[in-house]
Amino acid sequence: MSVVIPHNSVSVHGISYTVRERVGLWWDIPSYHKKYTRQILKDVSFHIESGQIMAILGNSGSGKTTLLDAISGRLRQKGNFFGDVYMNGHELKKEQFQDCFSYVQQNDILLGYLTVQESLTYTALLALQKHSSDFIKKKVDAVMAELSLSHVAANVIGSSILRGISGGERRRVSIAAQLLQDPKVMLLDEPTTGLDCMTANQIVLLLSELARQDRIVIITIHQPRSELFRLFDKIAIMSFGELVFCGDPSEMITFFSDCSYACPEQSNPFDFYVDLTSVDTQSKERELETYRRVHIITSAYKNSEIFHKTLEAIERTKRMKDLPAIPFKSKDSPSAVSKLWILLRTVGMNPDVSRFGCFFAVVLVPHIIGELLTLVLLGVVQNPNVVNSGVLLLNVAGVLVGTGLVRHTENMPTPFKVLSYLTFQKYSSEVLAVNEFYGLNFTCGGSNVSSGVGTSCVFQQGTQFIETTFPDAMSRFTTDFLMLYAFLPALVILAIVSFKIRDIIIVRQ
């Protein structure tokens, strides 16, 4: 009998994740220095194939989001990660996780003042740099059509203060941004959060359709409606970082019935089974009782045929002779220059090549200065946390004193005016202001403005703004540029000196 081999599969085997946390808060010194190990994920295994959609359920704190973070390579570095993730039978290295899996976060991270088409176009320009502009335009149009966004392509996304598209459409834009890279595996953290029931159902139905197009879709979801029960190919329930159950809907009903927990006819199976596998902490007696119940159900699942079939599927995939290749996303890592170019176009700054070159040269310096300043302070203070705080405070002080954004430097008290000359922010602000505003002419008002409202500009020319905000900055343009770059050798020398002094002190001790 021939075995149908799926195009793609994801196998997760024995994933565990622990972190070391402090017992008390910082003011409780004895407890603060004590740590304990907290188990967030415990021996999680599952197998899913292309064309399937899997829902991960569980109460808050059950480990749903951490599981997605674990298999997408987004875990914090301070924890200990154990277990294996396989793509088409190939064991993935941690650095390959993000190249295989697309991740849609719970909160939509979108720029509210861009239109839907602009947002997706800029995303495509960053992620698909090696493709032509014509290809990118067709790709954006195709993705918008696939996710029913074409009719709002010219609408702004909006924010808390700017009216824009609906919440469901915003979620579709977030999903569309990931589809631009043609992912074969999509992970979504609570994609229905904050949406009404009808919109949430539409989003889940959309994800189900995406899965049917030879994709693997894994989502975490909270309190889905009972109508969606048969829509999922696999359902996983988590409690305290463990899988209490993972299988198809029919297996779920049979499994819990065999455990003497049959779902009542008029109940939502999602709500019933999640409540059944949750621990009630209202009282100590109730907590012990419900914890014991969860432990019994978990043990029954680990000893069930459903769990053993999962392990067999993982091993069978690993033993296949002709393993399909790992389907990496269509992703080109954007360079620093391309990111700045996108920034210029997004915020409407002057796109002239020479102006862009000056902008890039100025923006580059603060990054290097920050690293050099860190080295200088590390020579004096060996605690990295203290150094990070020190660099942050110095940068904030430089912005307040040197940029003139809070108060014009000419109106500052003499001590602060003198200190501003010691900050790189002063020189970078003046160069950027001249670079952007020099030669600009402003026209205010228009035919749609009523005659009763004054339409004169505060500044008719860019030079007026420069002279008002940064007096004499135009005459100091070259000097400011050279002074900005003079910080680099000066900080290099200071870093060398600080480490030399540190070595001398260590030797004398």
C-alpha positions as CSV (number, residue, x, y, z in Angstrom):
1,M,0.0,0.0,0.0
2,S,1.5,3.4,-1.0
3,V,2.0,6.0,1.6
4,V,1.0,9.6,0.7
5,I,3.9,11.9,1.7
6,P,2.8,15.4,2.7
7,H,4.6,18.3,1.1
8,N,5.7,19.7,4.4
9,S,5.6,18.7,8.0
10,V,6.6,20.2,11.4
11,S,7.6,17.9,14.2
12,V,8.2,19.1,17.8
13,H,9.8,16.6,20.1
14,G,10.4,16.9,23.8
15,I,10.5,20.7,24.1
16,S,11.2,22.0,27.5
17,Y,12.0,25.6,28.7
18,T,13.1,26.7,32.1
19,V,14.2,30.1,33.5
20,R,16.0,31.1,36.6
21,E,14.0,33.8,38.6
22,R,14.7,35.7,41.8
23,V,12.7,34.8,44.8
24,G,12.1,38.3,46.1
25,L,12.1,41.9,44.9
26,W,15.3,44.1,44.8
27,W,14.6,45.8,48.2
28,D,14.4,42.4,49.9
29,I,18.2,41.8,49.7
30,P,18.3,38.3,51.2
31,S,15.5,37.0,49.0
32,Y,16.7,38.9,45.9
33,H,20.0,37.0,45.7
34,K,18.2,33.7,45.9
35,K,16.9,32.1,42.6
36,Y,14.6,29.2,41.7
37,T,14.1,27.3,38.5
38,R,10.7,27.9,36.9
39,Q,9.4,25.3,34.4
40,I,7.5,27.1,31.6
41,L,7.4,24.3,29.0
42,K,7.6,20.6,29.9
43,D,8.2,17.8,27.4
44,V,5.9,19.1,24.6
45,S,5.6,17.0,21.4
46,F,3.3,17.2,18.4
47,H,3.3,16.6,14.7
48,I,1.4,18.6,12.0
49,E,1.4,18.3,8.2
50,S,0.8,20.7,5.3
51,G,-2.9,21.5,4.7
52,Q,-3.7,21.4,8.4
53,I,-4.5,24.1,10.9
54,M,-3.9,23.5,14.6
55,A,-5.3,25.4,17.5
56,I,-3.5,25.6,20.9
57,L,-5.9,26.3,23.8
58,G,-5.3,27.0,27.5
59,N,-5.9,29.6,30.2
60,S,-3.5,32.5,30.7
61,G,-0.1,31.3,31.9
62,S,-0.5,27.8,30.4
63,G,2.4,28.3,28.1
64,K,0.7,28.8,24.7
65,T,2.6,31.9,23.6
66,T,5.9,30.6,25.0
67,L,5.4,27.4,22.9
68,L,5.0,29.5,19.7
69,D,8.1,31.6,20.8
70,A,10.1,28.4,21.3
71,I,9.4,27.0,17.8
72,S,9.9,30.3,16.1
73,G,13.2,31.2,17.7
74,R,11.9,34.2,19.7
75,L,12.7,32.9,23.2
76,R,14.8,35.1,25.6
77,Q,18.4,34.1,25.8
78,K,18.5,33.8,29.6
79,G,16.4,30.6,29.7
80,N,17.4,27.0,29.0
81,F,15.8,25.4,26.0
82,F,15.7,21.7,25.4
83,G,14.2,19.5,22.7
84,D,14.1,19.3,18.9
85,V,12.1,20.9,16.1
86,Y,12.0,19.2,12.8
87,M,11.0,20.6,9.4
88,N,10.3,17.8,6.9
89,G,12.4,15.4,9.0
90,H,15.4,17.8,9.1
91,E,16.4,18.9,12.5
92,L,16.4,22.7,12.6
93,K,19.2,24.7,14.2
94,K,18.0,27.5,16.5
95,E,19.2,30.2,14.0
96,Q,17.0,28.6,11.3
97,F,13.7,28.8,13.2
98,Q,12.9,32.3,12.1
99,D,13.9,31.6,8.5
100,C,11.2,28.8,8.3
101,F,8.3,30.1,10.3
102,S,6.4,33.3,9.9
103,Y,5.1,34.8,13.2
104,V,2.1,37.1,13.6
105,Q,2.1,38.7,17.0
106,Q,-1.0,39.3,19.1
107,N,-0.8,43.1,18.8
108,D,-0.8,44.6,15.3
109,I,2.5,46.4,14.8
110,L,1.6,48.7,12.0
111,L,2.2,52.4,11.2
112,G,-1.2,54.1,11.5
113,Y,-0.6,56.9,9.1
114,L,0.3,54.6,6.1
115,T,-2.4,53.2,3.8
116,V,-2.8,49.4,3.5
117,Q,-1.0,49.4,0.2
118,E,1.8,51.5,1.4
119,S,2.4,49.4,4.5
120,L,2.5,46.2,2.5
121,T,4.7,47.8,-0.2
122,Y,7.3,49.0,2.3
123,T,7.3,45.6,3.9
124,A,7.9,43.9,0.6
125,L,10.7,46.4,-0.3
126,L,12.5,45.4,2.9
127,A,11.8,41.6,2.7
128,L,12.1,41.1,-1.1
129,Q,15.0,43.4,-2.1
130,K,16.3,41.2,-4.9
131,H,13.0,41.4,-6.8
132,S,12.0,44.1,-9.3
133,S,9.5,46.8,-8.4
134,D,7.1,45.3,-10.9
135,F,7.2,41.9,-9.1
136,I,6.7,43.6,-5.7
137,K,3.7,45.5,-7.0
138,K,2.1,42.4,-8.4
139,K,2.9,40.5,-5.2
140,V,1.3,43.1,-3.0
141,D,-1.8,43.3,-5.2
142,A,-2.1,39.5,-5.2
143,V,-1.8,39.2,-1.4
144,M,-4.4,42.0,-0.9
145,A,-6.8,40.2,-3.2
146,E,-6.2,36.9,-1.4
147,L,-7.0,38.5,2.0
148,S,-9.9,40.7,0.7
149,L,-8.1,43.9,1.3
150,S,-8.2,45.4,-2.2
151,H,-11.2,47.6,-1.4
152,V,-9.4,49.3,1.4
153,A,-6.0,49.5,-0.3
154,A,-6.0,53.3,-0.3
155,N,-7.4,53.7,3.3
156,V,-5.0,54.6,6.1
157,I,-4.5,51.9,8.7
158,G,-5.3,54.3,11.6
159,S,-4.5,54.4,15.3
160,S,-6.0,55.4,18.6
161,I,-6.1,59.0,17.4
162,L,-6.6,58.5,13.7
163,R,-9.6,56.8,12.3
164,G,-8.8,54.1,9.9
165,I,-9.7,50.5,8.9
166,S,-11.5,48.1,11.2
167,G,-9.9,45.8,13.7
168,G,-10.5,42.7,11.5
169,E,-8.9,44.5,8.5
170,R,-5.9,45.5,10.6
171,R,-5.4,41.8,11.5
172,R,-5.6,40.9,7.9
173,V,-2.9,43.4,7.1
174,S,-0.6,41.8,9.7
175,I,-1.3,38.4,8.2
176,A,-0.7,39.8,4.7
177,A,2.7,41.2,5.7
178,Q,3.8,37.7,6.5
179,L,2.3,36.2,3.3
180,L,4.5,38.4,1.2
181,Q,7.4,36.0,2.0
182,D,5.5,32.9,0.9
183,P,5.8,31.1,4.2
184,K,4.9,27.4,4.4
185,V,4.5,27.5,8.1
186,M,2.5,30.3,9.8
187,L,2.4,30.9,13.6
188,L,-0.2,33.3,15.0
189,D,-0.5,34.4,18.6
190,E,-4.1,35.1,19.6
191,P,-5.2,36.3,16.1
192,T,-8.8,36.8,17.3
193,T,-8.0,38.9,20.4
194,G,-10.0,42.2,20.6
195,L,-12.3,41.2,17.7
196,D,-16.0,40.6,17.9
197,C,-17.4,37.1,17.4
198,M,-18.3,37.5,13.7
199,T,-14.9,39.0,12.8
200,A,-13.0,36.4,14.9
201,N,-14.8,33.6,13.0
202,Q,-14.0,35.2,9.7
203,I,-10.3,35.4,10.7
204,V,-10.2,31.7,11.7
205,L,-12.0,30.7,8.5
206,L,-9.5,32.7,6.5
207,L,-6.6,31.0,8.3
208,S,-8.3,27.6,7.6
209,E,-8.4,28.5,3.9
210,L,-4.7,29.5,3.9
211,A,-3.9,26.2,5.5
212,R,-5.7,24.3,2.7
213,Q,-3.3,26.0,0.2
214,D,-0.5,23.6,1.2
215,R,0.5,25.6,4.3
216,I,0.8,24.7,8.0
217,V,-1.0,27.1,10.3
218,I,-0.6,27.0,14.1
219,I,-2.5,29.4,16.2
220,T,-3.1,30.1,19.9
221,I,-6.7,31.0,20.6
222,H,-8.8,32.0,23.6
223,Q,-12.5,31.0,24.0
224,P,-13.4,30.2,20.4
225,R,-17.0,29.6,19.5
226,S,-18.3,26.1,19.3
227,E,-19.0,26.5,15.5
228,L,-15.2,26.5,14.9
229,F,-14.7,23.1,16.6
230,R,-14.8,21.0,13.4
231,L,-12.8,23.7,11.5
232,F,-9.5,22.7,13.2
233,D,-7.6,19.6,12.0
234,K,-5.8,19.4,15.3
235,I,-6.6,20.8,18.8
236,A,-4.0,21.0,21.6
237,I,-4.8,21.9,25.2
238,M,-2.1,23.2,27.5
239,S,-1.9,23.5,31.3
240,F,1.2,24.5,33.3
241,G,3.4,24.2,30.2
242,E,2.3,20.6,29.4
243,L,0.2,19.3,26.6
244,V,-2.9,17.8,28.3
245,F,-4.2,16.7,24.9
246,C,-3.3,17.0,21.2
247,G,-5.2,15.4,18.4
248,D,-8.1,15.9,16.0
249,P,-11.6,17.0,17.2
250,S,-13.1,13.5,17.1
251,E,-10.2,12.0,19.1
252,M,-10.7,14.8,21.7
253,I,-14.3,13.9,22.3
254,T,-13.5,10.2,22.6
255,F,-10.4,10.7,24.8
256,F,-12.2,12.9,27.4
257,S,-15.3,10.6,27.3
258,D,-13.0,7.6,28.1
259,C,-11.6,9.7,31.0
260,S,-15.2,10.0,32.3
261,Y,-15.4,13.7,31.3
262,A,-17.9,13.7,28.5
263,C,-18.9,17.1,27.2
264,P,-22.6,18.0,27.8
265,E,-24.6,18.4,24.7
266,Q,-25.4,22.1,25.0
267,S,-21.9,23.1,26.1
268,N,-19.1,24.7,24.1
269,P,-16.5,21.9,23.9
270,F,-13.7,24.5,23.9
271,D,-14.8,26.1,27.1
272,F,-15.6,22.8,28.8
273,Y,-12.3,21.1,28.1
274,V,-10.2,24.2,28.9
275,D,-12.0,24.6,32.2
276,L,-11.6,20.9,32.9
277,T,-7.8,21.1,32.5
278,S,-7.3,24.3,34.5
279,V,-6.3,24.7,38.1
280,D,-8.7,26.6,40.4
281,T,-6.7,28.6,42.9
282,Q,-9.7,30.1,44.9
283,S,-8.9,27.8,47.8
284,K,-6.1,25.4,48.8
285,E,-8.5,22.4,48.7
286,R,-9.9,23.3,45.3
287,E,-6.4,23.9,44.0
288,L,-5.2,20.4,45.1
289,E,-8.3,18.8,43.7
290,T,-8.1,20.4,40.3
291,Y,-4.3,19.9,40.1
292,R,-4.7,16.2,40.8
293,R,-7.4,16.0,38.0
294,V,-5.1,17.7,35.5
295,H,-2.3,15.4,36.4
296,I,-4.5,12.3,35.9
297,I,-5.7,13.6,32.5
298,T,-2.1,14.4,31.4
299,S,-0.9,11.0,32.4
300,A,-3.8,9.4,30.5
301,Y,-2.9,11.3,27.4
302,K,0.8,10.3,27.6
303,N,-0.2,6.7,27.9
304,S,-2.8,6.9,25.1
305,E,-2.7,5.6,21.6
306,I,-3.1,9.2,20.3
307,F,0.2,10.3,21.9
308,H,2.0,7.2,20.7
309,K,0.8,7.8,17.1
310,T,2.2,11.3,17.4
311,L,5.7,9.9,18.4
312,E,5.5,7.4,15.6
313,A,4.7,10.1,13.0
314,I,7.7,12.1,14.2
315,E,10.0,9.0,13.9
316,R,8.5,8.0,10.5
317,T,9.2,11.5,9.1
318,K,12.8,11.4,10.3
319,R,13.4,8.0,8.7
320,M,12.1,8.8,5.3
321,K,14.7,8.2,2.6
322,D,13.8,11.1,0.3
323,L,13.2,14.0,2.7
324,P,11.7,17.1,1.2
325,A,13.9,20.2,1.4
326,I,13.4,22.7,4.1
327,P,11.1,25.4,2.8
328,F,12.8,28.6,3.8
329,K,10.9,31.9,3.5
330,S,11.5,34.2,0.6
331,K,13.5,36.6,2.7
332,D,16.3,39.0,1.8
333,S,18.0,40.6,4.8
334,P,17.7,44.4,4.4
335,S,20.8,46.4,4.6
336,A,21.2,49.5,6.8
337,V,21.1,51.7,3.6
338,S,17.9,50.2,2.4
339,K,16.3,50.7,5.8
340,L,17.2,54.3,5.9
341,W,15.9,54.7,2.3
342,I,12.6,53.3,3.3
343,L,12.5,55.6,6.3
344,L,13.1,58.6,4.2
345,R,10.3,57.7,1.8
346,T,7.9,56.8,4.6
347,V,8.2,60.0,6.6
348,G,8.4,62.2,3.4
349,M,11.9,63.5,3.8
350,N,14.0,64.9,0.9
351,P,14.8,61.9,-1.4
352,D,17.7,63.7,-3.2
353,V,20.7,61.4,-3.5
354,S,23.2,63.9,-2.0
355,R,20.8,64.7,0.8
356,F,20.3,61.0,1.5
357,G,24.1,60.5,1.6
358,C,24.5,63.3,4.1
359,F,21.6,61.9,6.2
360,F,23.1,58.4,6.2
361,A,26.5,59.7,7.2
362,V,25.1,61.7,10.1
363,V,22.7,58.9,11.4
364,L,25.5,56.4,11.3
365,V,27.8,58.3,13.7
366,P,25.5,58.1,16.8
367,H,25.4,54.3,16.6
368,I,29.2,54.1,16.6
369,I,29.5,56.8,19.3
370,G,27.1,54.7,21.5
371,E,29.3,51.6,21.2
372,L,32.5,53.6,21.8
373,L,30.9,55.3,24.8
374,T,30.0,51.9,26.2
375,L,33.7,50.8,25.9
376,V,34.8,54.0,27.7
377,L,32.5,53.3,30.6
378,L,33.4,49.6,30.7
379,G,37.0,50.6,31.4
380,V,35.8,52.4,34.5
381,V,32.8,50.2,35.6
382,Q,32.9,46.5,35.0
383,N,29.1,46.0,35.5
384,P,27.4,45.9,32.1
385,N,24.0,46.8,33.6
386,V,25.4,50.0,35.2
387,V,27.2,50.8,31.9
388,N,24.0,50.4,29.9
389,S,22.1,52.7,32.3
390,G,25.0,55.2,32.1
391,V,25.0,55.4,28.3
392,L,21.2,55.8,28.3
393,L,21.4,58.7,30.8
394,L,24.1,60.4,28.9
395,N,22.2,60.1,25.6
396,V,19.0,61.5,27.2
397,A,21.0,64.4,28.7
398,G,22.5,65.1,25.3
399,V,19.1,65.2,23.6
400,L,17.7,67.6,26.3
401,V,20.7,69.9,26.2
402,G,22.1,69.7,22.7
403,T,19.2,69.4,20.3
404,G,17.2,72.4,21.2
405,L,14.0,70.4,20.9
406,V,12.9,71.1,24.5
407,R,14.3,74.6,24.7
408,H,16.4,76.6,22.2
409,T,20.1,76.5,23.1
410,E,20.3,80.3,22.8
411,N,17.7,80.6,25.6
412,M,19.4,78.2,27.9
413,P,21.4,79.2,31.0
414,T,25.1,79.7,30.2
415,P,26.2,76.5,31.9
416,F,23.8,74.4,29.8
417,K,24.8,76.3,26.7
418,V,28.4,75.5,27.3
419,L,27.6,71.8,27.9
420,S,25.7,71.6,24.6
421,Y,29.0,72.0,22.8
422,L,30.2,68.7,24.4
423,T,27.3,66.7,23.1
424,F,27.3,65.0,19.6
425,Q,23.5,65.6,19.5
426,K,24.0,69.3,19.0
427,Y,26.1,68.9,15.9
428,S,24.0,66.1,14.4
429,S,20.8,68.0,14.9
430,E,22.2,71.1,13.2
431,V,23.5,69.2,10.2
432,L,20.3,67.2,9.8
433,A,18.2,70.4,10.0
434,V,20.2,72.2,7.4
435,N,20.3,69.1,5.2
436,E,16.6,68.7,5.2
437,F,15.2,72.3,5.3
438,Y,17.7,74.3,3.3
439,G,16.2,75.4,0.0
440,L,12.6,74.5,0.9
441,N,9.7,76.8,0.3
442,F,6.4,76.4,2.2
443,T,2.9,77.2,0.9
444,C,0.0,77.1,3.4
445,G,-3.7,77.2,2.8
446,G,-5.6,76.2,-0.3
447,S,-8.9,76.4,-2.1
448,N,-10.6,74.3,0.5
449,V,-9.7,76.6,3.3
450,S,-12.3,79.1,4.4
451,S,-11.5,82.7,4.2
452,G,-12.2,83.1,7.9
453,V,-9.1,81.1,8.9
454,G,-5.6,82.6,8.6
455,T,-3.6,80.7,5.9
456,S,-0.2,82.4,6.3
457,C,2.7,80.1,7.2
458,V,4.7,80.5,10.3
459,F,7.8,80.0,8.0
460,Q,7.7,80.7,4.3
461,Q,11.2,79.3,3.8
462,G,13.2,76.5,5.3
463,T,16.1,78.9,6.0
464,Q,13.8,80.8,8.3
465,F,13.1,77.7,10.4
466,I,16.8,76.9,10.5
467,E,17.8,80.4,11.7
468,T,15.0,80.4,14.3
469,T,15.7,76.9,15.7
470,F,19.4,76.6,15.2
471,P,20.9,80.1,14.7
472,D,24.0,80.3,12.5
473,A,23.7,76.5,11.7
474,M,24.0,77.2,8.0
475,S,27.4,78.9,8.3
476,R,28.6,76.1,10.6
477,F,27.4,73.2,8.5
478,T,30.9,71.9,7.5
479,T,32.3,72.6,11.0
480,D,29.4,70.8,12.7
481,F,29.9,67.8,10.4
482,L,33.7,67.6,11.2
483,M,33.0,68.1,14.9
484,L,30.5,65.2,14.8
485,Y,33.1,62.9,13.3
486,A,35.8,64.2,15.7
487,F,33.9,62.4,18.5
488,L,35.0,59.0,17.0
489,P,38.8,59.3,17.4
490,A,38.4,61.1,20.7
491,L,36.3,58.3,22.2
492,V,38.6,55.6,20.8
493,I,41.5,57.3,22.6
494,L,39.4,57.7,25.8
495,A,38.5,54.0,25.6
496,I,42.2,53.0,25.3
497,V,43.1,55.2,28.2
498,S,40.3,53.9,30.4
499,F,41.3,50.3,29.8
500,K,45.0,51.1,30.3
501,I,44.2,52.7,33.7
502,R,42.1,49.7,34.5
503,D,45.0,47.4,33.8
504,I,47.3,49.4,35.9
505,I,44.9,49.4,38.9
506,I,44.4,45.6,38.6
507,V,48.2,45.0,38.5
508,R,48.8,47.2,41.6
509,Q,46.1,45.3,43.5
